[in-house]
Each structure stands twice: as structure tokens, then as C-alpha cells.
Amino acid sequence: MTPLLAQELVDWSWVASHLDDVQSRTAEHLVLTVVPLVVGFAIAFPLALAARRWEPLYGPMLAFSGVLFTIPSLALFALMIPVTGLSRLTALIPLTMYTLLLLVRNTVEGLRGVPTDVREAALAMGYSRRRLLREVELPLALPVIVAGLRITAVTTIGLVTVTALIGQGGFGQFFLDGFIRRFSTPIMVGLVLSVALAVVFDLGLLAVQWAMTPWQRGR
């Protein structure tokens, strides 16, 4: 076989003949990215609210999510296989667990960053705690929360590539095929698509923040 370094980086005829494969791998990668982000935020948000309300919870909560984040992905997948088999769930559960540290921390820090005098003024005006959270704290904390989402999205897109080792596809399948066949084109395709998807997610979340924080547009 021709060594990888001796090949042209991209065989465009291969790319043209595998557009259907590119489309299906993109769809798989999107599912394996979006579902952990959505489920992870649905778990992290109430945990962050609880930690903000009862401060002693924050340290243990952060430590536990930090321990989960440090577990190597391959080891976690291997632990999941006897329970869930080589299924998509085997990939989704660990990927969701990896989102919790960043999402909990950024949500709590965003809420902590709301000035105390702003809270006190809202309470003095008769705001309930729920209304204070909805109309004052969350809008002001949104930039920090979205920053956490952006970092988590990019991190998750990178982690998803590892799921090809348990048969769950995504762009990682291009890397796997390229290394097995010693063919650089699938590797380059997977690399470019991963970077492009990360940029799209990052800019998309930034656009959401811009749309939801009109008071910051002049900065």
C-alpha cells in the first residue's frame, strides 16, 4: 500500500463518489452532538439552580462532574457495552456525562455574576424569585451560559469521532477507514467536516446569544 505521506491529500474523485456517505455521516454526527447537548443542559440547568440556591451543593456537584469528565472515553464506552450493547445509547450516555462539568460550572458562574444590587433592586420592586430568575438573572447570565454551551459543543463534536470505534459512525468513521486502508482522503474529509461543524455550532450559538441580548450589541 502507498504510505499516507506519499499520497495526495485529497482524491476528489473519491469525494464525488461518496457524497451520500458524507451526508449520512454528517447526520449521524449531528445526532450524536445535539442529543448530548440538549439532554446535558436539561440535567445541568436544574442542578446549577440547586447549587446556586444551596451553595454547599456546588463543590460536591462540581467534583462529581469533574470525575466523570476525566474518565477516558474508551474506558467509559467499554463499561457501557455490557449494559447497552453496541448501540447508539452506548455513545449518547457517556457523551452526555461529559457535558455536565462545563454546563453546570458556567451556568452557576453566570448566575453568580449577576450584580447583587440588581437582585436587591428587583426584589425591592416586588419581583418573586421565579420572576427574578426569568427576567433578571438569566438574561444577565446568558453570555456566560452560552459560552459554556459553545465550549461544550466543540468538545462534544471532537469526542463524537471516537464513537466510530464502537460502530456508531459519524465523522470518526472516515478517520477509521482512512487509517485502516492507509488512504488519506477519508481522513482529510473527516477532519474538514469536523472543523466545519464545530465552526457552524460555535457561530450558531453566538448568533443565538446576539439575538437574545440586544443590550450588548453596542459593545
MODELLER restraints for C-alpha pairs under 7 A, 6 or more apart:
rsr = mdl.restraints
at = mdl.atoms
rsr.add(forms.Gaussian(group=physical.xy_distance, feature=features.Distance(at['CA:3:A'], at['CA:182:A']), mean=6.62, stdev=0.5))
rsr.add(forms.Gaussian(group=physical.xy_distance, feature=features.Distance(at['CA:4:A'], at['CA:182:A']), mean=5.77, stdev=0.5))
rsr.add(forms.Gaussian(group=physical.xy_distance, feature=features.Distance(at['CA:4:A'], at['CA:183:A']), mean=6.13, stdev=0.5))
rsr.add(forms.Gaussian(group=physical.xy_distance, feature=features.Distance(at['CA:4:A'], at['CA:184:A']), mean=5.78, stdev=0.5))
rsr.add(forms.Gaussian(group=physical.xy_distance, feature=features.Distance(at['CA:7:A'], at['CA:184:A']), mean=6.99, stdev=0.5))
rsr.add(forms.Gaussian(group=physical.xy_distance, feature=features.Distance(at['CA:9:A'], at['CA:184:A']), mean=5.65, stdev=0.5))
rsr.add(forms.Gaussian(group=physical.xy_distance, feature=features.Distance(at['CA:9:A'], at['CA:185:A']), mean=5.80, stdev=0.5))
rsr.add(forms.Gaussian(group=physical.xy_distance, feature=features.Distance(at['CA:9:A'], at['CA:188:A']), mean=6.93, stdev=0.5))
rsr.add(forms.Gaussian(group=physical.xy_distance, feature=features.Distance(at['CA:10:A'], at['CA:184:A']), mean=6.78, stdev=0.5))
rsr.add(forms.Gaussian(group=physical.xy_distance, feature=features.Distance(at['CA:10:A'], at['CA:185:A']), mean=4.54, stdev=0.5))
rsr.add(forms.Gaussian(group=physical.xy_distance, feature=features.Distance(at['CA:10:A'], at['CA:188:A']), mean=6.86, stdev=0.5))
rsr.add(forms.Gaussian(group=physical.xy_distance, feature=features.Distance(at['CA:11:A'], at['CA:185:A']), mean=5.82, stdev=0.5))
rsr.add(forms.Gaussian(group=physical.xy_distance, feature=features.Distance(at['CA:25:A'], at['CA:169:A']), mean=6.35, stdev=0.5))
rsr.add(forms.Gaussian(group=physical.xy_distance, feature=features.Distance(at['CA:25:A'], at['CA:170:A']), mean=4.58, stdev=0.5))
rsr.add(forms.Gaussian(group=physical.xy_distance, feature=features.Distance(at['CA:25:A'], at['CA:171:A']), mean=5.80, stdev=0.5))
rsr.add(forms.Gaussian(group=physical.xy_distance, feature=features.Distance(at['CA:26:A'], at['CA:170:A']), mean=6.26, stdev=0.5))
rsr.add(forms.Gaussian(group=physical.xy_distance, feature=features.Distance(at['CA:26:A'], at['CA:171:A']), mean=6.82, stdev=0.5))
rsr.add(forms.Gaussian(group=physical.xy_distance, feature=features.Distance(at['CA:28:A'], at['CA:169:A']), mean=6.54, stdev=0.5))
rsr.add(forms.Gaussian(group=physical.xy_distance, feature=features.Distance(at['CA:28:A'], at['CA:170:A']), mean=5.00, stdev=0.5))
rsr.add(forms.Gaussian(group=physical.xy_distance, feature=features.Distance(at['CA:29:A'], at['CA:160:A']), mean=6.82, stdev=0.5))
rsr.add(forms.Gaussian(group=physical.xy_distance, feature=features.Distance(at['CA:29:A'], at['CA:170:A']), mean=4.27, stdev=0.5))
rsr.add(forms.Gaussian(group=physical.xy_distance, feature=features.Distance(at['CA:29:A'], at['CA:171:A']), mean=6.39, stdev=0.5))
rsr.add(forms.Gaussian(group=physical.xy_distance, feature=features.Distance(at['CA:32:A'], at['CA:92:A']), mean=6.45, stdev=0.5))
rsr.add(forms.Gaussian(group=physical.xy_distance, feature=features.Distance(at['CA:32:A'], at['CA:160:A']), mean=6.47, stdev=0.5))
rsr.add(forms.Gaussian(group=physical.xy_distance, feature=features.Distance(at['CA:33:A'], at['CA:156:A']), mean=6.05, stdev=0.5))
rsr.add(forms.Gaussian(group=physical.xy_distance, feature=features.Distance(at['CA:33:A'], at['CA:157:A']), mean=5.91, stdev=0.5))
rsr.add(forms.Gaussian(group=physical.xy_distance, feature=features.Distance(at['CA:33:A'], at['CA:160:A']), mean=6.92, stdev=0.5))
rsr.add(forms.Gaussian(group=physical.xy_distance, feature=features.Distance(at['CA:36:A'], at['CA:92:A']), mean=6.12, stdev=0.5))
rsr.add(forms.Gaussian(group=physical.xy_distance, feature=features.Distance(at['CA:36:A'], at['CA:95:A']), mean=5.83, stdev=0.5))
rsr.add(forms.Gaussian(group=physical.xy_distance, feature=features.Distance(at['CA:36:A'], at['CA:96:A']), mean=4.25, stdev=0.5))
rsr.add(forms.Gaussian(group=physical.xy_distance, feature=features.Distance(at['CA:37:A'], at['CA:96:A']), mean=6.72, stdev=0.5))
rsr.add(forms.Gaussian(group=physical.xy_distance, feature=features.Distance(at['CA:37:A'], at['CA:99:A']), mean=6.78, stdev=0.5))
rsr.add(forms.Gaussian(group=physical.xy_distance, feature=features.Distance(at['CA:37:A'], at['CA:153:A']), mean=6.88, stdev=0.5))
rsr.add(forms.Gaussian(group=physical.xy_distance, feature=features.Distance(at['CA:39:A'], at['CA:96:A']), mean=6.72, stdev=0.5))
rsr.add(forms.Gaussian(group=physical.xy_distance, feature=features.Distance(at['CA:40:A'], at['CA:96:A']), mean=5.21, stdev=0.5))
rsr.add(forms.Gaussian(group=physical.xy_distance, feature=features.Distance(at['CA:40:A'], at['CA:99:A']), mean=5.76, stdev=0.5))
rsr.add(forms.Gaussian(group=physical.xy_distance, feature=features.Distance(at['CA:40:A'], at['CA:100:A']), mean=5.92, stdev=0.5))
rsr.add(forms.Gaussian(group=physical.xy_distance, feature=features.Distance(at['CA:41:A'], at['CA:103:A']), mean=6.50, stdev=0.5))
rsr.add(forms.Gaussian(group=physical.xy_distance, feature=features.Distance(at['CA:44:A'], at['CA:100:A']), mean=5.82, stdev=0.5))
rsr.add(forms.Gaussian(group=physical.xy_distance, feature=features.Distance(at['CA:44:A'], at['CA:103:A']), mean=5.95, stdev=0.5))
rsr.add(forms.Gaussian(group=physical.xy_distance, feature=features.Distance(at['CA:44:A'], at['CA:104:A']), mean=5.03, stdev=0.5))
rsr.add(forms.Gaussian(group=physical.xy_distance, feature=features.Distance(at['CA:45:A'], at['CA:104:A']), mean=6.64, stdev=0.5))
rsr.add(forms.Gaussian(group=physical.xy_distance, feature=features.Distance(at['CA:45:A'], at['CA:107:A']), mean=6.94, stdev=0.5))
rsr.add(forms.Gaussian(group=physical.xy_distance, feature=features.Distance(at['CA:47:A'], at['CA:104:A']), mean=6.89, stdev=0.5))
rsr.add(forms.Gaussian(group=physical.xy_distance, feature=features.Distance(at['CA:48:A'], at['CA:104:A']), mean=5.29, stdev=0.5))
rsr.add(forms.Gaussian(group=physical.xy_distance, feature=features.Distance(at['CA:48:A'], at['CA:107:A']), mean=6.07, stdev=0.5))
rsr.add(forms.Gaussian(group=physical.xy_distance, feature=features.Distance(at['CA:48:A'], at['CA:108:A']), mean=5.30, stdev=0.5))
rsr.add(forms.Gaussian(group=physical.xy_distance, feature=features.Distance(at['CA:51:A'], at['CA:57:A']), mean=5.19, stdev=0.5))
rsr.add(forms.Gaussian(group=physical.xy_distance, feature=features.Distance(at['CA:51:A'], at['CA:58:A']), mean=4.75, stdev=0.5))
rsr.add(forms.Gaussian(group=physical.xy_distance, feature=features.Distance(at['CA:52:A'], at['CA:108:A']), mean=6.19, stdev=0.5))
rsr.add(forms.Gaussian(group=physical.xy_distance, feature=features.Distance(at['CA:62:A'], at['CA:101:A']), mean=6.50, stdev=0.5))
rsr.add(forms.Gaussian(group=physical.xy_distance, feature=features.Distance(at['CA:65:A'], at['CA:100:A']), mean=6.02, stdev=0.5))
rsr.add(forms.Gaussian(group=physical.xy_distance, feature=features.Distance(at['CA:65:A'], at['CA:101:A']), mean=4.92, stdev=0.5))
rsr.add(forms.Gaussian(group=physical.xy_distance, feature=features.Distance(at['CA:66:A'], at['CA:101:A']), mean=5.75, stdev=0.5))
rsr.add(forms.Gaussian(group=physical.xy_distance, feature=features.Distance(at['CA:68:A'], at['CA:97:A']), mean=6.58, stdev=0.5))
rsr.add(forms.Gaussian(group=physical.xy_distance, feature=features.Distance(at['CA:68:A'], at['CA:98:A']), mean=6.60, stdev=0.5))
rsr.add(forms.Gaussian(group=physical.xy_distance, feature=features.Distance(at['CA:69:A'], at['CA:98:A']), mean=5.01, stdev=0.5))
rsr.add(forms.Gaussian(group=physical.xy_distance, feature=features.Distance(at['CA:69:A'], at['CA:101:A']), mean=6.80, stdev=0.5))
rsr.add(forms.Gaussian(group=physical.xy_distance, feature=features.Distance(at['CA:76:A'], at['CA:94:A']), mean=6.59, stdev=0.5))
rsr.add(forms.Gaussian(group=physical.xy_distance, feature=features.Distance(at['CA:77:A'], at['CA:90:A']), mean=6.33, stdev=0.5))
rsr.add(forms.Gaussian(group=physical.xy_distance, feature=features.Distance(at['CA:77:A'], at['CA:91:A']), mean=6.78, stdev=0.5))
rsr.add(forms.Gaussian(group=physical.xy_distance, feature=features.Distance(at['CA:80:A'], at['CA:90:A']), mean=5.70, stdev=0.5))
rsr.add(forms.Gaussian(group=physical.xy_distance, feature=features.Distance(at['CA:81:A'], at['CA:90:A']), mean=6.35, stdev=0.5))
rsr.add(forms.Gaussian(group=physical.xy_distance, feature=features.Distance(at['CA:84:A'], at['CA:90:A']), mean=5.76, stdev=0.5))
rsr.add(forms.Gaussian(group=physical.xy_distance, feature=features.Distance(at['CA:86:A'], at['CA:166:A']), mean=6.13, stdev=0.5))
rsr.add(forms.Gaussian(group=physical.xy_distance, feature=features.Distance(at['CA:86:A'], at['CA:167:A']), mean=6.89, stdev=0.5))
rsr.add(forms.Gaussian(group=physical.xy_distance, feature=features.Distance(at['CA:88:A'], at['CA:168:A']), mean=6.26, stdev=0.5))
rsr.add(forms.Gaussian(group=physical.xy_distance, feature=features.Distance(at['CA:91:A'], at['CA:163:A']), mean=6.18, stdev=0.5))
rsr.add(forms.Gaussian(group=physical.xy_distance, feature=features.Distance(at['CA:95:A'], at['CA:156:A']), mean=6.84, stdev=0.5))
rsr.add(forms.Gaussian(group=physical.xy_distance, feature=features.Distance(at['CA:99:A'], at['CA:152:A']), mean=5.99, stdev=0.5))
rsr.add(forms.Gaussian(group=physical.xy_distance, feature=features.Distance(at['CA:102:A'], at['CA:148:A']), mean=5.84, stdev=0.5))
rsr.add(forms.Gaussian(group=physical.xy_distance, feature=features.Distance(at['CA:102:A'], at['CA:152:A']), mean=6.48, stdev=0.5))
rsr.add(forms.Gaussian(group=physical.xy_distance, feature=features.Distance(at['CA:103:A'], at['CA:148:A']), mean=5.64, stdev=0.5))
rsr.add(forms.Gaussian(group=physical.xy_distance, feature=features.Distance(at['CA:103:A'], at['CA:149:A']), mean=6.54, stdev=0.5))
rsr.add(forms.Gaussian(group=physical.xy_distance, feature=features.Distance(at['CA:106:A'], at['CA:144:A']), mean=6.02, stdev=0.5))
rsr.add(forms.Gaussian(group=physical.xy_distance, feature=features.Distance(at['CA:106:A'], at['CA:145:A']), mean=5.36, stdev=0.5))
rsr.add(forms.Gaussian(group=physical.xy_distance, feature=features.Distance(at['CA:106:A'], at['CA:148:A']), mean=5.35, stdev=0.5))
rsr.add(forms.Gaussian(group=physical.xy_distance, feature=features.Distance(at['CA:107:A'], at['CA:144:A']), mean=6.99, stdev=0.5))
rsr.add(forms.Gaussian(group=physical.xy_distance, feature=features.Distance(at['CA:107:A'], at['CA:145:A']), mean=5.01, stdev=0.5))
rsr.add(forms.Gaussian(group=physical.xy_distance, feature=features.Distance(at['CA:110:A'], at['CA:141:A']), mean=4.30, stdev=0.5))
rsr.add(forms.Gaussian(group=physical.xy_distance, feature=features.Distance(at['CA:110:A'], at['CA:142:A']), mean=6.95, stdev=0.5))
rsr.add(forms.Gaussian(group=physical.xy_distance, feature=features.Distance(at['CA:110:A'], at['CA:144:A']), mean=5.03, stdev=0.5))
rsr.add(forms.Gaussian(group=physical.xy_distance, feature=features.Distance(at['CA:110:A'], at['CA:145:A']), mean=6.03, stdev=0.5))
rsr.add(forms.Gaussian(group=physical.xy_distance, feature=features.Distance(at['CA:111:A'], at['CA:137:A']), mean=6.14, stdev=0.5))
rsr.add(forms.Gaussian(group=physical.xy_distance, feature=features.Distance(at['CA:111:A'], at['CA:138:A']), mean=6.96, stdev=0.5))
rsr.add(forms.Gaussian(group=physical.xy_distance, feature=features.Distance(at['CA:111:A'], at['CA:141:A']), mean=5.27, stdev=0.5))
rsr.add(forms.Gaussian(group=physical.xy_distance, feature=features.Distance(at['CA:113:A'], at['CA:141:A']), mean=6.87, stdev=0.5))
rsr.add(forms.Gaussian(group=physical.xy_distance, feature=features.Distance(at['CA:114:A'], at['CA:137:A']), mean=6.19, stdev=0.5))
rsr.add(forms.Gaussian(group=physical.xy_distance, feature=features.Distance(at['CA:114:A'], at['CA:140:A']), mean=6.30, stdev=0.5))
rsr.add(forms.Gaussian(group=physical.xy_distance, feature=features.Distance(at['CA:114:A'], at['CA:141:A']), mean=6.59, stdev=0.5))
rsr.add(forms.Gaussian(group=physical.xy_distance, feature=features.Distance(at['CA:122:A'], at['CA:132:A']), mean=6.73, stdev=0.5))
rsr.add(forms.Gaussian(group=physical.xy_distance, feature=features.Distance(at['CA:143:A'], at['CA:209:A']), mean=6.52, stdev=0.5))
rsr.add(forms.Gaussian(group=physical.xy_distance, feature=features.Distance(at['CA:146:A'], at['CA:205:A']), mean=6.80, stdev=0.5))
rsr.add(forms.Gaussian(group=physical.xy_distance, feature=features.Distance(at['CA:146:A'], at['CA:209:A']), mean=6.65, stdev=0.5))
rsr.add(forms.Gaussian(group=physical.xy_distance, feature=features.Distance(at['CA:150:A'], at['CA:202:A']), mean=5.41, stdev=0.5))
rsr.add(forms.Gaussian(group=physical.xy_distance, feature=features.Distance(at['CA:150:A'], at['CA:205:A']), mean=6.43, stdev=0.5))
rsr.add(forms.Gaussian(group=physical.xy_distance, feature=features.Distance(at['CA:153:A'], at['CA:201:A']), mean=6.83, stdev=0.5))
rsr.add(forms.Gaussian(group=physical.xy_distance, feature=features.Distance(at['CA:154:A'], at['CA:198:A']), mean=5.22, stdev=0.5))
rsr.add(forms.Gaussian(group=physical.xy_distance, feature=features.Distance(at['CA:157:A'], at['CA:194:A']), mean=6.88, stdev=0.5))
rsr.add(forms.Gaussian(group=physical.xy_distance, feature=features.Distance(at['CA:157:A'], at['CA:198:A']), mean=6.53, stdev=0.5))
rsr.add(forms.Gaussian(group=physical.xy_distance, feature=features.Distance(at['CA:160:A'], at['CA:170:A']), mean=6.98, stdev=0.5))
rsr.add(forms.Gaussian(group=physical.xy_distance, feature=features.Distance(at['CA:161:A'], at['CA:170:A']), mean=6.24, stdev=0.5))
rsr.add(forms.Gaussian(group=physical.xy_distance, feature=features.Distance(at['CA:161:A'], at['CA:171:A']), mean=5.71, stdev=0.5))
rsr.add(forms.Gaussian(group=physical.xy_distance, feature=features.Distance(at['CA:161:A'], at['CA:172:A']), mean=3.80, stdev=0.5))
rsr.add(forms.Gaussian(group=physical.xy_distance, feature=features.Distance(at['CA:162:A'], at['CA:172:A']), mean=6.03, stdev=0.5))
rsr.add(forms.Gaussian(group=physical.xy_distance, feature=features.Distance(at['CA:163:A'], at['CA:169:A']), mean=6.63, stdev=0.5))
rsr.add(forms.Gaussian(group=physical.xy_distance, feature=features.Distance(at['CA:163:A'], at['CA:172:A']), mean=6.92, stdev=0.5))
rsr.add(forms.Gaussian(group=physical.xy_distance, feature=features.Distance(at['CA:164:A'], at['CA:170:A']), mean=6.65, stdev=0.5))
rsr.add(forms.Gaussian(group=physical.xy_distance, feature=features.Distance(at['CA:164:A'], at['CA:172:A']), mean=5.12, stdev=0.5))
rsr.add(forms.Gaussian(group=physical.xy_distance, feature=features.Distance(at['CA:164:A'], at['CA:173:A']), mean=5.12, stdev=0.5))
rsr.add(forms.Gaussian(group=physical.xy_distance, feature=features.Distance(at['CA:171:A'], at['CA:190:A']), mean=4.98, stdev=0.5))
rsr.add(forms.Gaussian(group=physical.xy_distance, feature=features.Distance(at['CA:171:A'], at['CA:194:A']), mean=6.76, stdev=0.5))
rsr.add(forms.Gaussian(group=physical.xy_distance, feature=features.Distance(at['CA:172:A'], at['CA:190:A']), mean=6.66, stdev=0.5))
rsr.add(forms.Gaussian(group=physical.xy_distance, feature=features.Distance(at['CA:174:A'], at['CA:186:A']), mean=4.82, stdev=0.5))
rsr.add(forms.Gaussian(group=physical.xy_distance, feature=features.Distance(at['CA:174:A'], at['CA:187:A']), mean=5.63, stdev=0.5))
rsr.add(forms.Gaussian(group=physical.xy_distance, feature=features.Distance(at['CA:174:A'], at['CA:190:A']), mean=5.34, stdev=0.5))
rsr.add(forms.Gaussian(group=physical.xy_distance, feature=features.Distance(at['CA:175:A'], at['CA:186:A']), mean=6.25, stdev=0.5))
rsr.add(forms.Gaussian(group=physical.xy_distance, feature=features.Distance(at['CA:175:A'], at['CA:187:A']), mean=4.58, stdev=0.5))
rsr.add(forms.Gaussian(group=physical.xy_distance, feature=features.Distance(at['CA:175:A'], at['CA:190:A']), mean=6.16, stdev=0.5))
rsr.add(forms.Gaussian(group=physical.xy_distance, feature=features.Distance(at['CA:177:A'], at['CA:186:A']), mean=6.86, stdev=0.5))
rsr.add(forms.Gaussian(group=physical.xy_distance, feature=features.Distance(at['CA:178:A'], at['CA:184:A']), mean=5.75, stdev=0.5))
rsr.add(forms.Gaussian(group=physical.xy_distance, feature=features.Distance(at['CA:178:A'], at['CA:185:A']), mean=6.97, stdev=0.5))
rsr.add(forms.Gaussian(group=physical.xy_distance, feature=features.Distance(at['CA:178:A'], at['CA:186:A']), mean=5.17, stdev=0.5))
rsr.add(forms.Gaussian(group=physical.xy_distance, feature=features.Distance(at['CA:178:A'], at['CA:187:A']), mean=5.30, stdev=0.5))
rsr.add(forms.Gaussian(group=physical.xy_distance, feature=features.Distance(at['CA:210:A'], at['CA:217:A']), mean=6.93, stdev=0.5))
